[in-house]
């Protein structure tokens, strides 16, 4: 009898709560429900639809006392909790916008100059290629991986969700400037993050890094979506064969157009009476790109043979090296206070990818390499393992895959003659070709690392100028953040 009374009591209470709900609240609930179910359909996981009952309670029934503080007699509690409530709602909104729509991103380095400049703040469209469902769902939305000042992780390692990308507006096209998580950022030495951990291993050895935390810091692992964000131009697409010949990119044996703002390092010598500041300013060379070349007595014969001016007494007018675009080279060549302009030759021994294969390559004469494509099968040889082993082992989820002394690759403990790729991969490069740590140094970018496409420069600051003296680049505000992409 008591159970029937309890059920009736609950039913009566539920009906009374529903009847007491204002029409405007029902309208808001209907709109929120429609948006929620559209999002669930896009997500493709109908288990998430169970969260609708939470929305029902928030808007209609009110059994969960989320707004208990509004009934408090203490004005301080009501005031503080109103702020907490507003902040939590804002963080939830930011989380969903940053995860599924887009977010801002700052250009920290010169690898894409002059296409994108250091100090550009971009709006990155995550719907362009389809937003990723977070691998690491529990994270603070305003920072990538580390709380500033506190220097602690801004995310929880668990739970970890499998890679899944929602339907987007298109695919990565050749020439697109793309934001992605740094593939070699899965392992990080916290005190020395530039160069990356794997380059440090090549330079010093793994044991030296692990045994010297006072120098290199703790070595940690980061999930895919918590790795640092990089921005480069997609020059190689899945299934392409890519090579670089004298700085010119070839795809499947055919040269592709260079961006208008592509840069290479050039030596240039000034006349004895020339003003370096004038040359740099009029040529548009950034402060960080003005490097004087040291010259010794042993260098004089080589300088003379290359056509640089050397006085009879052995003195040498100043020689500098800077990244220059083709138009900048043309203008420098025409200047009377610049006596010599020469492209800087690339050298070997730059820790290029893949190790053991690229030993005779340079950043200007590179490859050929095949870029993996989902569903395509690769014949596994010792050479193929050097190129694709990291992708097979670390990106495709085969942690025990190994090349053994018998020259065969073993996956899951069994010898494998071929491997079929599960994901698409991309080859990314910066437009500042001689000053960009890109796929030539750390390899392919897997599709699960793709974040989105920059659409617009929101604002741009020149760190070499004060805010009241040209520090804001007004000519870049609301400018297209994907220049030159249509050329491809």
C-alpha positions as CSV (number, residue, x, y, z in Angstrom):
1,X,0.0,0.0,0.0
2,X,2.8,2.4,0.9
3,X,4.6,1.7,-2.4
4,X,1.4,2.7,-4.4
5,X,1.1,5.9,-2.3
6,X,4.8,6.8,-3.0
7,X,4.3,6.2,-6.7
8,X,1.2,8.3,-6.8
9,X,2.9,11.0,-4.7
10,X,5.8,11.1,-7.2
11,X,3.4,11.2,-10.2
12,X,1.4,14.0,-8.6
13,X,4.6,15.9,-7.8
14,X,5.9,15.5,-11.4
15,X,2.6,16.7,-12.9
16,X,2.6,19.7,-10.6
17,X,6.2,20.6,-11.6
18,X,5.3,20.3,-15.3
19,X,2.2,22.4,-14.9
20,X,4.1,25.1,-13.1
21,X,6.7,25.5,-15.9
22,X,6.2,28.8,-17.8
23,X,5.6,28.8,-21.5
24,X,8.8,30.7,-22.2
25,X,10.8,28.0,-20.4
26,X,9.1,25.3,-22.5
27,X,10.1,27.2,-25.6
28,X,13.8,27.4,-24.5
29,X,13.7,23.7,-23.6
30,X,12.4,22.8,-27.0
31,X,15.1,24.8,-28.8
32,X,17.8,23.4,-26.6
33,X,16.5,19.9,-27.2
34,X,16.4,20.3,-30.9
35,X,20.0,21.6,-31.0
36,X,21.0,18.7,-28.6
37,X,19.5,16.0,-30.8
38,X,21.0,17.5,-33.9
39,X,24.4,17.4,-32.2
40,X,23.9,13.8,-31.1
41,X,23.0,12.8,-34.7
42,X,26.2,14.6,-35.9
43,X,28.2,12.8,-33.1
44,X,26.8,9.5,-34.3
45,X,26.6,8.1,-30.7
46,X,23.0,7.7,-29.6
47,X,24.0,6.7,-26.1
48,X,24.8,10.3,-25.5
49,X,21.1,11.1,-26.1
50,X,20.5,9.8,-22.5
51,X,21.9,13.2,-21.3
52,X,18.6,14.7,-22.6
53,X,17.0,13.6,-19.3
54,X,19.4,15.9,-17.5
55,X,18.3,18.8,-19.7
56,X,14.7,17.9,-18.9
57,X,15.4,18.2,-15.2
58,X,17.3,21.4,-15.6
59,X,14.6,23.2,-17.6
60,X,11.4,21.5,-16.4
61,X,11.3,19.1,-13.4
62,X,14.1,20.5,-11.3
63,X,14.7,17.5,-9.1
64,X,18.5,18.0,-9.0
65,X,19.1,21.1,-6.8
66,X,21.5,22.8,-9.1
67,X,20.2,26.3,-8.2
68,X,20.0,25.7,-4.4
69,X,22.0,28.8,-3.7
70,X,19.2,31.0,-5.1
71,X,17.1,30.2,-2.1
72,X,19.9,30.9,0.4
73,X,19.2,33.6,3.0
74,X,22.9,34.5,3.0
75,X,23.5,37.3,0.4
76,X,27.2,36.5,0.2
77,X,26.4,32.9,-0.8
78,X,24.0,34.1,-3.5
79,X,26.5,36.6,-4.8
80,X,29.5,34.2,-4.9
81,X,27.5,31.3,-6.3
82,X,26.0,33.5,-9.1
83,X,29.5,34.2,-10.3
84,X,30.5,30.5,-10.0
85,X,27.3,29.6,-11.9
86,X,28.1,32.1,-14.7
87,X,31.7,31.0,-15.0
88,X,30.8,27.3,-15.2
89,X,28.2,28.0,-17.9
90,X,30.8,30.0,-19.8
91,X,33.5,27.3,-19.5
92,X,31.0,24.7,-20.8
93,X,30.1,26.9,-23.7
94,X,33.8,27.6,-24.5
95,X,34.5,23.8,-24.3
96,X,31.9,22.9,-26.9
97,X,32.8,25.8,-29.2
98,X,36.5,25.1,-29.0
99,X,35.9,21.4,-29.5
100,X,33.4,21.3,-32.3
101,X,33.4,24.7,-34.0
102,X,36.8,26.4,-33.8
103,X,39.2,28.4,-31.7
104,X,41.8,31.1,-31.8
105,X,45.5,30.3,-32.4
106,X,48.6,32.4,-32.2
107,X,51.5,32.1,-34.7
108,X,54.6,31.6,-32.5
109,X,57.4,31.1,-35.1
110,X,58.4,32.3,-38.5
111,X,58.0,28.9,-40.4
112,X,55.2,30.3,-42.5
113,X,56.4,33.9,-43.1
114,X,55.6,35.8,-45.1
115,X,52.3,34.0,-45.6
116,X,51.5,34.2,-41.9
117,X,53.5,36.3,-39.6
118,X,54.7,35.9,-36.0
119,X,52.1,37.7,-33.9
120,X,49.1,36.7,-36.1
121,X,46.1,35.6,-34.1
122,X,44.0,33.2,-36.2
123,X,40.5,31.8,-36.1
124,X,40.9,28.1,-36.8
125,X,37.8,26.4,-38.3
126,X,37.5,22.9,-36.9
127,X,34.4,22.1,-39.1
128,X,36.5,22.5,-42.3
129,X,37.7,18.9,-42.1
130,X,35.3,17.7,-39.4
131,X,36.0,18.2,-35.7
132,X,37.5,15.4,-33.7
133,X,35.7,13.9,-30.8
134,X,38.2,14.6,-27.9
135,X,40.7,11.8,-27.2
136,X,41.1,13.4,-23.8
137,X,37.6,14.6,-22.8
138,X,38.5,15.9,-19.4
139,X,40.6,19.0,-20.0
140,X,40.5,22.7,-19.3
141,X,39.4,24.4,-22.5
142,X,41.5,27.6,-22.4
143,X,45.0,26.0,-22.4
144,X,46.5,23.2,-24.6
145,X,48.3,21.0,-22.0
146,X,49.9,23.1,-19.2
147,X,48.4,25.6,-16.8
148,X,50.6,28.7,-16.9
149,X,52.4,29.8,-13.7
150,X,51.3,26.5,-12.0
151,X,53.2,24.4,-14.6
152,X,50.8,21.5,-14.1
153,X,48.9,19.4,-16.6
154,X,45.6,20.9,-17.7
155,X,44.0,17.6,-18.5
156,X,43.3,14.1,-17.0
157,X,45.0,11.2,-18.6
158,X,41.8,9.1,-18.2
159,X,39.4,8.4,-19.7
160,X,40.9,8.2,-23.2
161,X,38.5,7.9,-26.2
162,X,39.4,6.3,-29.6
163,X,39.9,8.6,-32.6
164,X,36.7,9.6,-34.2
165,X,36.1,12.5,-36.6
166,X,32.7,14.0,-37.3
167,X,31.5,14.9,-40.8
168,X,33.1,18.1,-42.0
169,X,32.8,20.6,-44.8
170,X,35.6,19.1,-46.9
171,X,39.0,17.4,-46.9
172,X,42.5,18.7,-46.7
173,X,43.5,20.0,-50.1
174,X,47.0,20.5,-51.4
175,X,48.2,24.0,-50.5
176,X,45.9,24.3,-47.5
177,X,47.5,25.9,-44.4
178,X,46.6,23.4,-41.6
179,X,46.7,23.4,-37.8
180,X,47.6,20.0,-36.4
181,X,49.0,18.4,-33.3
182,X,52.8,17.9,-33.4
183,X,53.3,14.2,-34.1
184,X,56.8,14.1,-32.5
185,X,55.3,15.8,-29.4
186,X,54.0,12.5,-28.0
187,X,57.1,12.3,-25.8
188,X,58.4,15.5,-24.2
189,X,61.4,16.4,-22.1
190,X,59.8,19.2,-20.1
191,X,62.8,21.5,-19.7
192,X,64.0,21.2,-23.3
193,X,61.1,21.2,-25.8
194,X,63.0,22.7,-28.7
195,X,64.4,20.7,-30.3
196,X,61.9,17.9,-29.7
197,X,62.6,14.8,-27.7
198,X,63.4,12.6,-30.6
199,X,66.0,15.1,-32.0
200,X,67.5,15.2,-28.5
201,X,67.8,11.4,-28.5
202,X,69.7,11.6,-31.8
203,X,72.0,14.3,-30.4
204,X,72.6,12.9,-26.9
205,X,71.2,9.4,-26.6
206,X,68.1,8.3,-24.7
207,X,69.9,7.3,-21.5
208,X,71.6,10.7,-21.2
209,X,68.2,12.4,-21.3
210,X,66.5,10.0,-18.9
211,X,69.5,10.2,-16.5
212,X,69.7,14.0,-16.4
213,X,66.4,15.3,-15.3
214,X,68.1,18.4,-13.9
215,X,69.0,19.4,-17.5
216,X,66.2,17.9,-19.6
217,X,63.4,17.7,-17.0
218,X,60.9,14.9,-16.6
219,X,60.1,12.9,-19.7
220,X,56.3,12.5,-20.1
221,X,53.8,11.2,-22.7
222,X,51.1,13.4,-24.1
223,X,47.8,12.1,-25.8
224,X,47.3,13.1,-29.4
225,X,44.9,16.0,-28.8
226,X,47.1,17.5,-26.0
227,X,50.2,17.7,-28.1
228,X,51.4,21.1,-29.1
229,X,49.6,22.8,-32.0
230,X,51.7,23.4,-35.2
231,X,50.7,25.2,-38.4
232,X,52.2,24.3,-41.8
233,X,51.1,24.0,-45.4
234,X,49.9,20.6,-46.7
235,X,52.1,19.9,-49.8
236,X,51.8,16.2,-49.9
237,X,48.5,14.3,-49.7
238,X,47.8,10.6,-49.0
239,X,49.1,8.3,-51.8
240,X,51.4,11.0,-53.3
241,X,55.1,10.4,-54.0
242,X,57.0,13.5,-52.9
243,X,60.4,14.7,-53.7
244,X,62.2,18.1,-53.5
245,X,64.7,19.1,-56.2
246,X,66.7,22.3,-55.7
247,X,64.1,23.6,-53.3
248,X,61.2,22.9,-55.7
249,X,58.5,20.4,-54.5
250,X,57.6,17.6,-57.0
251,X,54.5,15.5,-56.6
252,X,54.4,12.2,-58.6
253,X,57.4,13.5,-60.6
254,X,55.8,16.9,-61.5
255,X,56.8,20.2,-60.0
256,X,54.0,22.1,-58.2
257,X,53.6,25.9,-57.9
258,X,55.6,27.6,-55.1
259,X,53.6,30.1,-52.9
260,X,54.2,33.7,-53.8
261,X,55.7,34.3,-50.4
262,X,58.0,31.2,-50.3
263,X,61.3,32.1,-48.6
264,X,64.8,30.7,-48.8
265,X,67.9,31.8,-47.0
266,X,70.2,34.1,-48.9
267,X,73.6,35.6,-48.3
268,X,74.0,39.2,-49.1
269,X,76.9,41.6,-48.8
270,X,76.6,45.3,-48.3
271,X,78.7,48.1,-49.7
272,X,81.3,49.5,-47.2
273,X,79.3,52.6,-46.6
274,X,75.8,51.0,-46.6
275,X,73.5,51.2,-43.6
276,X,72.3,47.8,-42.6
277,X,69.3,49.2,-40.7
278,X,68.2,51.0,-43.9
279,X,68.5,47.9,-46.0
280,X,66.7,45.7,-43.5
281,X,63.9,48.2,-43.0
282,X,63.3,48.9,-46.7
283,X,63.5,45.1,-47.5
284,X,61.0,44.2,-44.7
285,X,63.5,41.8,-43.0
286,X,62.4,41.1,-39.4
287,X,64.7,41.7,-36.5
288,X,65.0,38.0,-35.7
289,X,66.1,37.3,-39.3
290,X,69.1,39.7,-39.4
291,X,72.1,37.5,-39.0
292,X,75.7,38.6,-39.7
293,X,78.0,35.9,-41.0
294,X,81.3,35.6,-39.1
295,X,84.3,35.7,-41.4
296,X,87.8,34.4,-40.6
297,X,91.1,34.6,-42.6
298,X,90.6,31.0,-43.7
299,X,87.3,31.9,-45.4
300,X,88.8,34.6,-47.7
301,X,89.8,32.4,-50.7
302,X,86.3,30.8,-50.7
303,X,84.6,34.2,-50.5
304,X,86.7,35.5,-53.4
305,X,85.8,32.5,-55.5
306,X,82.1,33.0,-54.8
307,X,82.3,36.6,-55.9
308,X,82.1,38.3,-52.5
309,X,84.2,41.5,-52.1
310,X,87.4,41.2,-50.2
311,X,89.7,44.2,-49.8
312,X,93.4,43.9,-50.4
313,X,94.1,44.1,-46.7
314,X,91.8,41.2,-46.0
315,X,88.9,43.1,-44.6
316,X,85.5,42.0,-45.7
317,X,82.4,44.3,-46.0
318,X,79.6,42.8,-43.8
319,X,77.9,39.7,-45.1
320,X,74.5,38.8,-43.7
321,X,72.1,35.9,-44.1
322,X,68.2,36.2,-44.1
323,X,65.2,34.5,-45.5
324,X,64.0,36.3,-48.6
325,X,61.0,35.9,-51.0
326,X,61.6,36.1,-54.8
327,X,60.3,39.7,-54.8
328,X,62.7,40.6,-52.0
329,X,65.6,39.0,-53.8
330,X,64.8,41.0,-56.9
331,X,64.7,44.2,-54.9
332,X,67.9,43.4,-53.1
333,X,69.7,42.7,-56.3
334,X,68.7,46.1,-57.7
335,X,70.0,48.0,-54.7
336,X,73.3,49.8,-55.2
337,X,74.2,49.4,-51.5
338,X,74.0,45.6,-51.8
339,X,76.9,44.2,-53.8
340,X,76.2,40.5,-53.8
341,X,73.1,38.3,-53.3
342,X,73.5,34.5,-53.3
343,X,71.2,31.6,-52.3
344,X,72.5,29.7,-49.3
345,X,73.3,26.1,-50.2
346,X,71.7,23.3,-48.2
347,X,74.1,20.9,-46.4
348,X,73.8,17.3,-45.3
349,X,73.7,16.1,-41.7
350,X,70.6,17.9,-40.5
351,X,68.8,15.0,-38.8
352,X,66.4,14.6,-41.6
353,X,63.5,12.1,-41.7
354,X,63.7,9.2,-42.1
355,X,66.9,8.3,-40.1
356,X,69.1,5.9,-42.0
357,X,67.5,6.7,-45.4
358,X,67.9,10.5,-45.6
359,X,71.6,10.6,-44.8
360,X,72.5,11.8,-48.3
361,X,69.5,14.1,-48.6
362,X,69.3,17.8,-47.8
363,X,66.3,20.0,-47.1
364,X,66.6,21.3,-50.7
365,X,67.1,17.9,-52.4
366,X,64.9,15.5,-50.6
367,X,63.2,12.1,-51.3
368,X,61.5,10.5,-52.9
369,X,59.0,9.2,-50.3
370,X,55.5,7.7,-50.6
371,X,52.9,9.2,-48.3
372,X,50.7,6.5,-46.7
373,X,47.0,6.3,-47.7
374,X,44.2,4.6,-45.8
375,X,43.5,1.1,-47.3
376,X,46.8,1.0,-49.3
377,X,49.1,-1.9,-48.7
378,X,52.9,-1.6,-48.1
379,X,55.4,-4.3,-48.7
380,X,57.5,-4.5,-45.5
381,X,61.3,-4.4,-46.0
382,X,64.0,-3.1,-43.7
383,X,64.1,0.1,-45.7
384,X,60.3,0.5,-45.6
385,X,60.4,0.0,-41.9
386,X,62.9,2.9,-41.5
387,X,60.4,5.1,-43.3
388,X,57.1,3.8,-42.0
389,X,57.9,2.0,-38.8
390,X,57.0,4.8,-36.5
391,X,53.6,5.3,-38.3
392,X,52.8,1.6,-38.0
393,X,54.0,1.2,-34.4
394,X,53.0,4.5,-32.8
395,X,50.3,6.1,-34.9
396,X,48.4,3.0,-36.0
397,X,48.3,1.3,-32.6
398,X,50.8,-1.6,-33.0
399,X,53.2,-0.9,-30.1
400,X,54.9,-4.3,-30.3
401,X,55.7,-4.0,-34.0
402,X,59.4,-4.5,-34.5
403,X,62.1,-5.2,-37.2
404,X,64.1,-8.2,-36.0
405,X,67.6,-9.3,-36.8
406,X,66.4,-11.7,-39.5
407,X,65.3,-8.7,-41.5
408,X,61.6,-9.3,-41.0
409,X,58.9,-7.1,-39.4
410,X,56.9,-8.7,-36.7
411,X,53.4,-7.5,-35.7
412,X,51.6,-9.1,-32.8
413,X,54.5,-11.5,-32.6
414,X,53.9,-12.8,-36.1
415,X,56.0,-12.1,-39.2
416,X,54.3,-9.7,-41.6
417,X,55.2,-9.3,-45.3
418,X,52.8,-6.4,-45.9
419,X,50.9,-3.8,-43.9
420,X,47.6,-2.1,-44.8
421,X,47.3,1.5,-43.4
422,X,44.4,2.4,-41.3
423,X,44.7,6.2,-41.7
424,X,45.6,8.9,-44.2
425,X,48.8,10.8,-43.8
426,X,50.1,14.2,-44.9
427,X,53.4,15.9,-45.6
428,X,53.5,19.4,-44.1
429,X,56.0,22.2,-44.9
430,X,56.5,25.8,-44.0
431,X,56.8,28.5,-46.6
432,X,60.0,29.8,-44.9
433,X,61.6,26.7,-46.3
434,X,65.1,26.9,-44.8
435,X,63.8,27.9,-41.3
436,X,61.0,25.4,-40.9
437,X,61.1,22.3,-38.8
438,X,58.5,20.3,-40.7
439,X,57.9,16.9,-42.2
440,X,61.4,16.8,-43.7
441,X,62.6,16.5,-40.1
442,X,60.0,14.5,-38.2
443,X,57.9,12.8,-40.8
444,X,54.2,12.3,-41.7
445,X,51.2,13.9,-40.0
446,X,48.4,11.3,-39.4
447,X,44.8,12.3,-40.0
448,X,44.0,11.9,-36.3
449,X,46.4,14.8,-35.6
450,X,44.6,17.3,-37.9
451,X,42.9,20.1,-35.9
452,X,41.5,22.5,-38.5
453,X,42.1,25.1,-41.1
454,X,42.9,28.8,-40.3
455,X,40.3,30.9,-41.9
456,X,41.0,34.5,-40.8
457,X,43.6,36.6,-39.1
458,X,41.7,38.2,-36.2
459,X,44.5,40.6,-35.2
460,X,48.2,40.8,-35.7
461,X,50.9,42.3,-33.4
462,X,54.5,43.2,-34.4
463,X,56.7,42.3,-31.5
464,X,59.5,44.5,-32.9
465,X,57.4,47.6,-32.5
466,X,55.6,49.3,-29.6
467,X,51.8,49.3,-29.5
468,X,51.8,53.0,-30.3
469,X,54.4,52.8,-33.1
470,X,53.0,50.3,-35.6
471,X,52.7,47.5,-33.1
472,X,49.3,46.6,-34.5
473,X,49.3,45.4,-38.1
474,X,46.0,46.9,-39.1
475,X,46.4,45.8,-42.7
476,X,46.2,42.2,-41.5
477,X,43.1,42.4,-39.4
478,X,40.3,40.1,-40.8
479,X,42.6,39.0,-43.6
480,X,42.4,35.6,-45.3
481,X,44.6,33.1,-43.3
482,X,45.0,30.7,-46.2
483,X,46.8,32.7,-48.9
484,X,48.1,31.0,-52.0
485,X,46.0,27.8,-51.4
486,X,44.1,28.4,-54.6
487,X,47.3,28.2,-56.6
488,X,47.5,24.4,-56.1
